[in-house]
Amino acid sequence: MTTLYRLLTGEDDSAFCHKVSEALSKGWALHGSPSYAWDQRQGRMYCAQAVIKDVDARYDPSMKLGAQ
């Protein structure tokens, strides 16, 4: 059993929420609280959310984490 980790990032908009929701629908679980950062130059809020998932596979750096 291997625990995989991903950090989902993006502009704080509905597309980011859909990205997180898609990961949850594929069995990933939230890991910790979301983080937010204001980009002064762009005038936009960005966010990040860590997710984890246990898989029955040996970890390999070539794994496509989003496909797990």
LUMLUMDREN-2810 file (N, C-alpha, C; in Angstrom, 1 decimal):
<atoms>
<atom><aa>M</aa><ch>A</ch><at>N</at><xx>0.9</xx><yy>-1.2</yy><zz>0.0</zz></atom>
<atom><aa>M</aa><ch>A</ch><at>CA</at><xx>0.0</xx><yy>0.0</yy><zz>0.0</zz></atom>
<atom><aa>M</aa><ch>A</ch><at>C</at><xx>0.9</xx><yy>1.2</yy><zz>0.0</zz></atom>
<atom><aa>T</aa><ch>A</ch><at>N</at><xx>0.6</xx><yy>2.2</yy><zz>-0.9</zz></atom>
<atom><aa>T</aa><ch>A</ch><at>CA</at><xx>1.3</xx><yy>3.4</yy><zz>-1.0</zz></atom>
<atom><aa>T</aa><ch>A</ch><at>C</at><xx>0.4</xx><yy>4.6</yy><zz>-0.8</zz></atom>
<atom><aa>T</aa><ch>A</ch><at>N</at><xx>0.8</xx><yy>5.6</yy><zz>-0.1</zz></atom>
<atom><aa>T</aa><ch>A</ch><at>CA</at><xx>0.0</xx><yy>6.8</yy><zz>0.0</zz></atom>
<atom><aa>T</aa><ch>A</ch><at>C</at><xx>0.6</xx><yy>7.8</yy><zz>-1.0</zz></atom>
<atom><aa>L</aa><ch>A</ch><at>N</at><xx>-0.3</xx><yy>8.3</yy><zz>-1.9</zz></atom>
<atom><aa>L</aa><ch>A</ch><at>CA</at><xx>0.1</xx><yy>9.3</yy><zz>-2.8</zz></atom>
<atom><aa>L</aa><ch>A</ch><at>C</at><xx>-0.3</xx><yy>10.7</yy><zz>-2.4</zz></atom>
<atom><aa>Y</aa><ch>A</ch><at>N</at><xx>0.4</xx><yy>11.7</yy><zz>-2.8</zz></atom>
<atom><aa>Y</aa><ch>A</ch><at>CA</at><xx>0.2</xx><yy>13.1</yy><zz>-2.4</zz></atom>
<atom><aa>Y</aa><ch>A</ch><at>C</at><xx>0.1</xx><yy>14.0</yy><zz>-3.6</zz></atom>
<atom><aa>R</aa><ch>A</ch><at>N</at><xx>-0.8</xx><yy>14.9</yy><zz>-3.6</zz></atom>
<atom><aa>R</aa><ch>A</ch><at>CA</at><xx>-0.9</xx><yy>15.9</yy><zz>-4.7</zz></atom>
<atom><aa>R</aa><ch>A</ch><at>C</at><xx>-1.2</xx><yy>17.2</yy><zz>-4.1</zz></atom>
<atom><aa>L</aa><ch>A</ch><at>N</at><xx>-0.7</xx><yy>18.3</yy><zz>-4.7</zz></atom>
<atom><aa>L</aa><ch>A</ch><at>CA</at><xx>-1.1</xx><yy>19.6</yy><zz>-4.3</zz></atom>
<atom><aa>L</aa><ch>A</ch><at>C</at><xx>-1.8</xx><yy>20.3</yy><zz>-5.5</zz></atom>
<atom><aa>L</aa><ch>A</ch><at>N</at><xx>-3.1</xx><yy>20.4</yy><zz>-5.3</zz></atom>
<atom><aa>L</aa><ch>A</ch><at>CA</at><xx>-3.9</xx><yy>21.1</yy><zz>-6.3</zz></atom>
<atom><aa>L</aa><ch>A</ch><at>C</at><xx>-3.8</xx><yy>22.6</yy><zz>-6.2</zz></atom>
<atom><aa>T</aa><ch>A</ch><at>N</at><xx>-3.5</xx><yy>23.3</yy><zz>-7.2</zz></atom>
<atom><aa>T</aa><ch>A</ch><at>CA</at><xx>-3.4</xx><yy>24.8</yy><zz>-7.2</zz></atom>
<atom><aa>T</aa><ch>A</ch><at>C</at><xx>-4.2</xx><yy>25.4</yy><zz>-8.3</zz></atom>
<atom><aa>G</aa><ch>A</ch><at>N</at><xx>-4.5</xx><yy>26.6</yy><zz>-8.1</zz></atom>
<atom><aa>G</aa><ch>A</ch><at>CA</at><xx>-5.2</xx><yy>27.4</yy><zz>-9.1</zz></atom>
<atom><aa>G</aa><ch>A</ch><at>C</at><xx>-5.8</xx><yy>28.7</yy><zz>-8.6</zz></atom>
<atom><aa>E</aa><ch>A</ch><at>N</at><xx>-6.3</xx><yy>29.4</yy><zz>-9.6</zz></atom>
<atom><aa>E</aa><ch>A</ch><at>CA</at><xx>-7.0</xx><yy>30.7</yy><zz>-9.2</zz></atom>
<atom><aa>E</aa><ch>A</ch><at>C</at><xx>-8.3</xx><yy>30.3</yy><zz>-8.4</zz></atom>
<atom><aa>D</aa><ch>A</ch><at>N</at><xx>-8.6</xx><yy>31.1</yy><zz>-7.4</zz></atom>
<atom><aa>D</aa><ch>A</ch><at>CA</at><xx>-9.8</xx><yy>30.9</yy><zz>-6.6</zz></atom>
<atom><aa>D</aa><ch>A</ch><at>C</at><xx>-11.0</xx><yy>31.2</yy><zz>-7.4</zz></atom>
<atom><aa>D</aa><ch>A</ch><at>N</at><xx>-11.5</xx><yy>30.1</yy><zz>-8.1</zz></atom>
<atom><aa>D</aa><ch>A</ch><at>CA</at><xx>-12.7</xx><yy>30.3</yy><zz>-8.9</zz></atom>
<atom><aa>D</aa><ch>A</ch><at>C</at><xx>-13.4</xx><yy>28.9</yy><zz>-9.0</zz></atom>
<atom><aa>S</aa><ch>A</ch><at>N</at><xx>-14.5</xx><yy>28.8</yy><zz>-9.7</zz></atom>
<atom><aa>S</aa><ch>A</ch><at>CA</at><xx>-15.2</xx><yy>27.6</yy><zz>-9.8</zz></atom>
<atom><aa>S</aa><ch>A</ch><at>C</at><xx>-14.4</xx><yy>26.5</yy><zz>-10.5</zz></atom>
<atom><aa>A</aa><ch>A</ch><at>N</at><xx>-13.5</xx><yy>26.8</yy><zz>-11.4</zz></atom>
<atom><aa>A</aa><ch>A</ch><at>CA</at><xx>-12.6</xx><yy>25.8</yy><zz>-12.0</zz></atom>
<atom><aa>A</aa><ch>A</ch><at>C</at><xx>-11.8</xx><yy>25.1</yy><zz>-10.9</zz></atom>
<atom><aa>F</aa><ch>A</ch><at>N</at><xx>-11.3</xx><yy>25.8</yy><zz>-10.0</zz></atom>
<atom><aa>F</aa><ch>A</ch><at>CA</at><xx>-10.5</xx><yy>25.2</yy><zz>-8.9</zz></atom>
<atom><aa>F</aa><ch>A</ch><at>C</at><xx>-11.4</xx><yy>24.3</yy><zz>-8.1</zz></atom>
<atom><aa>C</aa><ch>A</ch><at>N</at><xx>-12.5</xx><yy>24.8</yy><zz>-7.7</zz></atom>
<atom><aa>C</aa><ch>A</ch><at>CA</at><xx>-13.5</xx><yy>23.9</yy><zz>-6.9</zz></atom>
<atom><aa>C</aa><ch>A</ch><at>C</at><xx>-13.8</xx><yy>22.6</yy><zz>-7.7</zz></atom>
<atom><aa>H</aa><ch>A</ch><at>N</at><xx>-14.0</xx><yy>22.7</yy><zz>-9.0</zz></atom>
<atom><aa>H</aa><ch>A</ch><at>CA</at><xx>-14.2</xx><yy>21.5</yy><zz>-9.8</zz></atom>
<atom><aa>H</aa><ch>A</ch><at>C</at><xx>-13.0</xx><yy>20.6</yy><zz>-9.8</zz></atom>
<atom><aa>K</aa><ch>A</ch><at>N</at><xx>-11.8</xx><yy>21.2</yy><zz>-9.8</zz></atom>
<atom><aa>K</aa><ch>A</ch><at>CA</at><xx>-10.6</xx><yy>20.3</yy><zz>-9.8</zz></atom>
<atom><aa>K</aa><ch>A</ch><at>C</at><xx>-10.5</xx><yy>19.5</yy><zz>-8.5</zz></atom>
<atom><aa>V</aa><ch>A</ch><at>N</at><xx>-10.8</xx><yy>20.2</yy><zz>-7.4</zz></atom>
<atom><aa>V</aa><ch>A</ch><at>CA</at><xx>-10.8</xx><yy>19.5</yy><zz>-6.1</zz></atom>
<atom><aa>V</aa><ch>A</ch><at>C</at><xx>-12.0</xx><yy>18.5</yy><zz>-6.0</zz></atom>
<atom><aa>S</aa><ch>A</ch><at>N</at><xx>-13.1</xx><yy>18.9</yy><zz>-6.5</zz></atom>
<atom><aa>S</aa><ch>A</ch><at>CA</at><xx>-14.3</xx><yy>17.9</yy><zz>-6.5</zz></atom>
<atom><aa>S</aa><ch>A</ch><at>C</at><xx>-14.0</xx><yy>16.7</yy><zz>-7.3</zz></atom>
<atom><aa>E</aa><ch>A</ch><at>N</at><xx>-13.4</xx><yy>16.9</yy><zz>-8.4</zz></atom>
<atom><aa>E</aa><ch>A</ch><at>CA</at><xx>-13.0</xx><yy>15.7</yy><zz>-9.3</zz></atom>
<atom><aa>E</aa><ch>A</ch><at>C</at><xx>-12.1</xx><yy>14.8</yy><zz>-8.6</zz></atom>
<atom><aa>A</aa><ch>A</ch><at>N</at><xx>-11.1</xx><yy>15.4</yy><zz>-7.9</zz></atom>
<atom><aa>A</aa><ch>A</ch><at>CA</at><xx>-10.1</xx><yy>14.5</yy><zz>-7.2</zz></atom>
<atom><aa>A</aa><ch>A</ch><at>C</at><xx>-10.9</xx><yy>13.7</yy><zz>-6.1</zz></atom>
<atom><aa>L</aa><ch>A</ch><at>N</at><xx>-11.8</xx><yy>14.4</yy><zz>-5.4</zz></atom>
<atom><aa>L</aa><ch>A</ch><at>CA</at><xx>-12.5</xx><yy>13.7</yy><zz>-4.3</zz></atom>
<atom><aa>L</aa><ch>A</ch><at>C</at><xx>-13.4</xx><yy>12.6</yy><zz>-4.9</zz></atom>
<atom><aa>S</aa><ch>A</ch><at>N</at><xx>-14.0</xx><yy>12.8</yy><zz>-6.1</zz></atom>
<atom><aa>S</aa><ch>A</ch><at>CA</at><xx>-14.8</xx><yy>11.8</yy><zz>-6.7</zz></atom>
<atom><aa>S</aa><ch>A</ch><at>C</at><xx>-14.0</xx><yy>10.6</yy><zz>-7.1</zz></atom>
<atom><aa>K</aa><ch>A</ch><at>N</at><xx>-12.7</xx><yy>10.8</yy><zz>-7.3</zz></atom>
<atom><aa>K</aa><ch>A</ch><at>CA</at><xx>-11.8</xx><yy>9.7</yy><zz>-7.7</zz></atom>
<atom><aa>K</aa><ch>A</ch><at>C</at><xx>-11.1</xx><yy>9.0</yy><zz>-6.5</zz></atom>
<atom><aa>G</aa><ch>A</ch><at>N</at><xx>-11.6</xx><yy>9.3</yy><zz>-5.3</zz></atom>
<atom><aa>G</aa><ch>A</ch><at>CA</at><xx>-11.1</xx><yy>8.6</yy><zz>-4.1</zz></atom>
<atom><aa>G</aa><ch>A</ch><at>C</at><xx>-10.0</xx><yy>9.4</yy><zz>-3.4</zz></atom>
<atom><aa>W</aa><ch>A</ch><at>N</at><xx>-9.6</xx><yy>10.5</yy><zz>-3.8</zz></atom>
<atom><aa>W</aa><ch>A</ch><at>CA</at><xx>-8.6</xx><yy>11.3</yy><zz>-3.1</zz></atom>
<atom><aa>W</aa><ch>A</ch><at>C</at><xx>-9.3</xx><yy>11.9</yy><zz>-1.9</zz></atom>
<atom><aa>A</aa><ch>A</ch><at>N</at><xx>-8.5</xx><yy>12.2</yy><zz>-0.8</zz></atom>
<atom><aa>A</aa><ch>A</ch><at>CA</at><xx>-9.1</xx><yy>12.8</yy><zz>0.4</zz></atom>
<atom><aa>A</aa><ch>A</ch><at>C</at><xx>-8.3</xx><yy>14.1</yy><zz>0.7</zz></atom>
<atom><aa>L</aa><ch>A</ch><at>N</at><xx>-9.1</xx><yy>15.0</yy><zz>1.3</zz></atom>
<atom><aa>L</aa><ch>A</ch><at>CA</at><xx>-8.4</xx><yy>16.3</yy><zz>1.7</zz></atom>
<atom><aa>L</aa><ch>A</ch><at>C</at><xx>-7.4</xx><yy>16.0</yy><zz>2.7</zz></atom>
<atom><aa>H</aa><ch>A</ch><at>N</at><xx>-6.3</xx><yy>16.8</yy><zz>2.6</zz></atom>
<atom><aa>H</aa><ch>A</ch><at>CA</at><xx>-5.2</xx><yy>16.6</yy><zz>3.6</zz></atom>
<atom><aa>H</aa><ch>A</ch><at>C</at><xx>-4.8</xx><yy>18.0</yy><zz>4.1</zz></atom>
<atom><aa>G</aa><ch>A</ch><at>N</at><xx>-5.3</xx><yy>18.4</yy><zz>5.3</zz></atom>
<atom><aa>G</aa><ch>A</ch><at>CA</at><xx>-5.1</xx><yy>19.7</yy><zz>5.8</zz></atom>
<atom><aa>G</aa><ch>A</ch><at>C</at><xx>-6.0</xx><yy>20.7</yy><zz>5.2</zz></atom>
<atom><aa>S</aa><ch>A</ch><at>N</at><xx>-5.8</xx><yy>21.9</yy><zz>5.6</zz></atom>
<atom><aa>S</aa><ch>A</ch><at>CA</at><xx>-6.7</xx><yy>23.0</yy><zz>5.2</zz></atom>
<atom><aa>S</aa><ch>A</ch><at>C</at><xx>-6.2</xx><yy>23.7</yy><zz>3.9</zz></atom>
<atom><aa>P</aa><ch>A</ch><at>N</at><xx>-7.0</xx><yy>24.3</yy><zz>3.2</zz></atom>
<atom><aa>P</aa><ch>A</ch><at>CA</at><xx>-6.6</xx><yy>25.0</yy><zz>2.0</zz></atom>
<atom><aa>P</aa><ch>A</ch><at>C</at><xx>-5.7</xx><yy>26.2</yy><zz>2.3</zz></atom>
<atom><aa>S</aa><ch>A</ch><at>N</at><xx>-4.9</xx><yy>26.6</yy><zz>1.4</zz></atom>
<atom><aa>S</aa><ch>A</ch><at>CA</at><xx>-4.1</xx><yy>27.8</yy><zz>1.6</zz></atom>
<atom><aa>S</aa><ch>A</ch><at>C</at><xx>-4.5</xx><yy>28.8</yy><zz>0.5</zz></atom>
<atom><aa>Y</aa><ch>A</ch><at>N</at><xx>-4.4</xx><yy>30.1</yy><zz>0.8</zz></atom>
<atom><aa>Y</aa><ch>A</ch><at>CA</at><xx>-4.7</xx><yy>31.1</yy><zz>-0.1</zz></atom>
<atom><aa>Y</aa><ch>A</ch><at>C</at><xx>-3.6</xx><yy>32.1</yy><zz>-0.2</zz></atom>
<atom><aa>A</aa><ch>A</ch><at>N</at><xx>-3.4</xx><yy>32.8</yy><zz>-1.3</zz></atom>
<atom><aa>A</aa><ch>A</ch><at>CA</at><xx>-2.4</xx><yy>33.8</yy><zz>-1.5</zz></atom>
<atom><aa>A</aa><ch>A</ch><at>C</at><xx>-2.9</xx><yy>34.8</yy><zz>-2.5</zz></atom>
<atom><aa>W</aa><ch>A</ch><at>N</at><xx>-2.7</xx><yy>36.1</yy><zz>-2.2</zz></atom>
<atom><aa>W</aa><ch>A</ch><at>CA</at><xx>-3.1</xx><yy>37.2</yy><zz>-3.1</zz></atom>
<atom><aa>W</aa><ch>A</ch><at>C</at><xx>-2.0</xx><yy>37.5</yy><zz>-4.0</zz></atom>
<atom><aa>D</aa><ch>A</ch><at>N</at><xx>-2.2</xx><yy>37.5</yy><zz>-5.3</zz></atom>
<atom><aa>D</aa><ch>A</ch><at>CA</at><xx>-1.2</xx><yy>37.9</yy><zz>-6.2</zz></atom>
<atom><aa>D</aa><ch>A</ch><at>C</at><xx>-1.4</xx><yy>39.4</yy><zz>-6.6</zz></atom>
<atom><aa>Q</aa><ch>A</ch><at>N</at><xx>-0.6</xx><yy>40.3</yy><zz>-6.0</zz></atom>
<atom><aa>Q</aa><ch>A</ch><at>CA</at><xx>-0.8</xx><yy>41.7</yy><zz>-6.1</zz></atom>
<atom><aa>Q</aa><ch>A</ch><at>C</at><xx>-0.7</xx><yy>42.1</yy><zz>-7.6</zz></atom>
<atom><aa>R</aa><ch>A</ch><at>N</at><xx>0.3</xx><yy>41.6</yy><zz>-8.3</zz></atom>
<atom><aa>R</aa><ch>A</ch><at>CA</at><xx>0.5</xx><yy>41.9</yy><zz>-9.7</zz></atom>
<atom><aa>R</aa><ch>A</ch><at>C</at><xx>-0.7</xx><yy>41.6</yy><zz>-10.6</zz></atom>
<atom><aa>Q</aa><ch>A</ch><at>N</at><xx>-1.2</xx><yy>40.3</yy><zz>-10.4</zz></atom>
<atom><aa>Q</aa><ch>A</ch><at>CA</at><xx>-2.3</xx><yy>39.9</yy><zz>-11.2</zz></atom>
<atom><aa>Q</aa><ch>A</ch><at>C</at><xx>-3.7</xx><yy>40.4</yy><zz>-10.6</zz></atom>
<atom><aa>G</aa><ch>A</ch><at>N</at><xx>-3.7</xx><yy>40.8</yy><zz>-9.4</zz></atom>
<atom><aa>G</aa><ch>A</ch><at>CA</at><xx>-4.9</xx><yy>41.2</yy><zz>-8.8</zz></atom>
<atom><aa>G</aa><ch>A</ch><at>C</at><xx>-5.9</xx><yy>40.0</yy><zz>-8.6</zz></atom>
<atom><aa>R</aa><ch>A</ch><at>N</at><xx>-5.4</xx><yy>38.9</yy><zz>-8.3</zz></atom>
<atom><aa>R</aa><ch>A</ch><at>CA</at><xx>-6.2</xx><yy>37.6</yy><zz>-8.1</zz></atom>
<atom><aa>R</aa><ch>A</ch><at>C</at><xx>-5.8</xx><yy>36.9</yy><zz>-6.9</zz></atom>
<atom><aa>M</aa><ch>A</ch><at>N</at><xx>-6.8</xx><yy>36.1</yy><zz>-6.4</zz></atom>
<atom><aa>M</aa><ch>A</ch><at>CA</at><xx>-6.5</xx><yy>35.2</yy><zz>-5.3</zz></atom>
<atom><aa>M</aa><ch>A</ch><at>C</at><xx>-6.3</xx><yy>33.8</yy><zz>-5.8</zz></atom>
<atom><aa>Y</aa><ch>A</ch><at>N</at><xx>-5.3</xx><yy>33.2</yy><zz>-5.3</zz></atom>
<atom><aa>Y</aa><ch>A</ch><at>CA</at><xx>-4.9</xx><yy>31.8</yy><zz>-5.7</zz></atom>
<atom><aa>Y</aa><ch>A</ch><at>C</at><xx>-5.1</xx><yy>30.9</yy><zz>-4.5</zz></atom>
<atom><aa>C</aa><ch>A</ch><at>N</at><xx>-5.4</xx><yy>29.6</yy><zz>-4.7</zz></atom>
<atom><aa>C</aa><ch>A</ch><at>CA</at><xx>-5.5</xx><yy>28.7</yy><zz>-3.6</zz></atom>
<atom><aa>C</aa><ch>A</ch><at>C</at><xx>-4.8</xx><yy>27.4</yy><zz>-3.9</zz></atom>
<atom><aa>A</aa><ch>A</ch><at>N</at><xx>-4.6</xx><yy>26.6</yy><zz>-2.8</zz></atom>
<atom><aa>A</aa><ch>A</ch><at>CA</at><xx>-4.0</xx><yy>25.3</yy><zz>-2.9</zz></atom>
<atom><aa>A</aa><ch>A</ch><at>C</at><xx>-4.6</xx><yy>24.4</yy><zz>-1.9</zz></atom>
<atom><aa>Q</aa><ch>A</ch><at>N</at><xx>-4.8</xx><yy>23.1</yy><zz>-2.3</zz></atom>
<atom><aa>Q</aa><ch>A</ch><at>CA</at><xx>-5.4</xx><yy>22.1</yy><zz>-1.4</zz></atom>
<atom><aa>Q</aa><ch>A</ch><at>C</at><xx>-4.6</xx><yy>20.8</yy><zz>-1.6</zz></atom>
<atom><aa>A</aa><ch>A</ch><at>N</at><xx>-4.1</xx><yy>20.3</yy><zz>-0.6</zz></atom>
<atom><aa>A</aa><ch>A</ch><at>CA</at><xx>-3.4</xx><yy>19.0</yy><zz>-0.6</zz></atom>
<atom><aa>A</aa><ch>A</ch><at>C</at><xx>-4.4</xx><yy>17.9</yy><zz>-0.5</zz></atom>
<atom><aa>V</aa><ch>A</ch><at>N</at><xx>-4.2</xx><yy>16.8</yy><zz>-1.3</zz></atom>
<atom><aa>V</aa><ch>A</ch><at>CA</at><xx>-5.0</xx><yy>15.6</yy><zz>-1.3</zz></atom>
<atom><aa>V</aa><ch>A</ch><at>C</at><xx>-4.1</xx><yy>14.4</yy><zz>-1.2</zz></atom>
<atom><aa>I</aa><ch>A</ch><at>N</at><xx>-4.6</xx><yy>13.3</yy><zz>-0.6</zz></atom>
<atom><aa>I</aa><ch>A</ch><at>CA</at><xx>-3.9</xx><yy>12.1</yy><zz>-0.5</zz></atom>
<atom><aa>I</aa><ch>A</ch><at>C</at><xx>-4.8</xx><yy>10.9</yy><zz>-0.9</zz></atom>
<atom><aa>K</aa><ch>A</ch><at>N</at><xx>-4.1</xx><yy>9.8</yy><zz>-1.3</zz></atom>
<atom><aa>K</aa><ch>A</ch><at>CA</at><xx>-4.9</xx><yy>8.6</yy><zz>-1.7</zz></atom>
<atom><aa>K</aa><ch>A</ch><at>C</at><xx>-4.0</xx><yy>7.4</yy><zz>-1.5</zz></atom>
<atom><aa>D</aa><ch>A</ch><at>N</at><xx>-4.6</xx><yy>6.4</yy><zz>-0.9</zz></atom>
<atom><aa>D</aa><ch>A</ch><at>CA</at><xx>-3.9</xx><yy>5.1</yy><zz>-0.7</zz></atom>
<atom><aa>D</aa><ch>A</ch><at>C</at><xx>-4.2</xx><yy>4.2</yy><zz>-2.0</zz></atom>
<atom><aa>V</aa><ch>A</ch><at>N</at><xx>-3.1</xx><yy>3.7</yy><zz>-2.5</zz></atom>
<atom><aa>V</aa><ch>A</ch><at>CA</at><xx>-3.3</xx><yy>2.8</yy><zz>-3.7</zz></atom>
<atom><aa>V</aa><ch>A</ch><at>C</at><xx>-2.5</xx><yy>1.5</yy><zz>-3.5</zz></atom>
<atom><aa>D</aa><ch>A</ch><at>N</at><xx>-3.0</xx><yy>0.5</yy><zz>-4.2</zz></atom>
<atom><aa>D</aa><ch>A</ch><at>CA</at><xx>-2.3</xx><yy>-0.8</yy><zz>-4.1</zz></atom>
<atom><aa>D</aa><ch>A</ch><at>C</at><xx>-1.3</xx><yy>-0.9</yy><zz>-5.2</zz></atom>
<atom><aa>A</aa><ch>A</ch><at>N</at><xx>-0.3</xx><yy>-0.1</yy><zz>-5.1</zz></atom>
<atom><aa>A</aa><ch>A</ch><at>CA</at><xx>0.8</xx><yy>-0.1</yy><zz>-6.1</zz></atom>
<atom><aa>A</aa><ch>A</ch><at>C</at><xx>2.0</xx><yy>0.4</yy><zz>-5.4</zz></atom>
<atom><aa>R</aa><ch>A</ch><at>N</at><xx>3.1</xx><yy>0.0</yy><zz>-6.0</zz></atom>
<atom><aa>R</aa><ch>A</ch><at>CA</at><xx>4.4</xx><yy>0.5</yy><zz>-5.5</zz></atom>
<atom><aa>R</aa><ch>A</ch><at>C</at><xx>4.6</xx><yy>1.9</yy><zz>-6.1</zz></atom>
<atom><aa>Y</aa><ch>A</ch><at>N</at><xx>5.1</xx><yy>2.8</yy><zz>-5.3</zz></atom>
<atom><aa>Y</aa><ch>A</ch><at>CA</at><xx>5.4</xx><yy>4.2</yy><zz>-5.8</zz></atom>
<atom><aa>Y</aa><ch>A</ch><at>C</at><xx>6.4</xx><yy>4.1</yy><zz>-6.9</zz></atom>
<atom><aa>D</aa><ch>A</ch><at>N</at><xx>6.2</xx><yy>4.9</yy><zz>-7.9</zz></atom>
<atom><aa>D</aa><ch>A</ch><at>CA</at><xx>7.2</xx><yy>5.1</yy><zz>-9.0</zz></atom>
<atom><aa>D</aa><ch>A</ch><at>C</at><xx>7.1</xx><yy>6.6</yy><zz>-9.4</zz></atom>
<atom><aa>P</aa><ch>A</ch><at>N</at><xx>8.2</xx><yy>7.3</yy><zz>-9.5</zz></atom>
<atom><aa>P</aa><ch>A</ch><at>CA</at><xx>8.1</xx><yy>8.7</yy><zz>-9.9</zz></atom>
<atom><aa>P</aa><ch>A</ch><at>C</at><xx>7.5</xx><yy>9.0</yy><zz>-11.2</zz></atom>
<atom><aa>S</aa><ch>A</ch><at>N</at><xx>7.4</xx><yy>8.0</yy><zz>-12.1</zz></atom>
<atom><aa>S</aa><ch>A</ch><at>CA</at><xx>6.8</xx><yy>8.2</yy><zz>-13.4</zz></atom>
<atom><aa>S</aa><ch>A</ch><at>C</at><xx>5.2</xx><yy>8.1</yy><zz>-13.4</zz></atom>
<atom><aa>M</aa><ch>A</ch><at>N</at><xx>4.7</xx><yy>7.8</yy><zz>-12.2</zz></atom>
<atom><aa>M</aa><ch>A</ch><at>CA</at><xx>3.2</xx><yy>7.6</yy><zz>-12.0</zz></atom>
<atom><aa>M</aa><ch>A</ch><at>C</at><xx>2.6</xx><yy>8.9</yy><zz>-12.4</zz></atom>
<atom><aa>K</aa><ch>A</ch><at>N</at><xx>1.5</xx><yy>8.9</yy><zz>-13.1</zz></atom>
<atom><aa>K</aa><ch>A</ch><at>CA</at><xx>0.6</xx><yy>10.0</yy><zz>-13.4</zz></atom>
<atom><aa>K</aa><ch>A</ch><at>C</at><xx>-0.4</xx><yy>10.1</yy><zz>-12.2</zz></atom>
<atom><aa>L</aa><ch>A</ch><at>N</at><xx>-0.1</xx><yy>11.0</yy><zz>-11.3</zz></atom>
<atom><aa>L</aa><ch>A</ch><at>CA</at><xx>-0.8</xx><yy>11.0</yy><zz>-10.1</zz></atom>
<atom><aa>L</aa><ch>A</ch><at>C</at><xx>-2.3</xx><yy>11.3</yy><zz>-10.3</zz></atom>
<atom><aa>G</aa><ch>A</ch><at>N</at><xx>-2.6</xx><yy>12.2</yy><zz>-11.3</zz></atom>
<atom><aa>G</aa><ch>A</ch><at>CA</at><xx>-4.0</xx><yy>12.5</yy><zz>-11.6</zz></atom>
<atom><aa>G</aa><ch>A</ch><at>C</at><xx>-4.8</xx><yy>11.4</yy><zz>-12.2</zz></atom>
<atom><aa>A</aa><ch>A</ch><at>N</at><xx>-4.1</xx><yy>10.4</yy><zz>-12.7</zz></atom>
<atom><aa>A</aa><ch>A</ch><at>CA</at><xx>-4.7</xx><yy>9.2</yy><zz>-13.3</zz></atom>
<atom><aa>A</aa><ch>A</ch><at>C</at><xx>-5.0</xx><yy>8.1</yy><zz>-12.3</zz></atom>
<atom><aa>Q</aa><ch>A</ch><at>N</at><xx>-4.5</xx><yy>8.3</yy><zz>-11.1</zz></atom>
<atom><aa>Q</aa><ch>A</ch><at>CA</at><xx>-4.7</xx><yy>7.3</yy><zz>-10.0</zz></atom>
<atom><aa>Q</aa><ch>A</ch><at>C</at><xx>-6.0</xx><yy>7.3</yy><zz>-9.4</zz></atom>
</atoms>
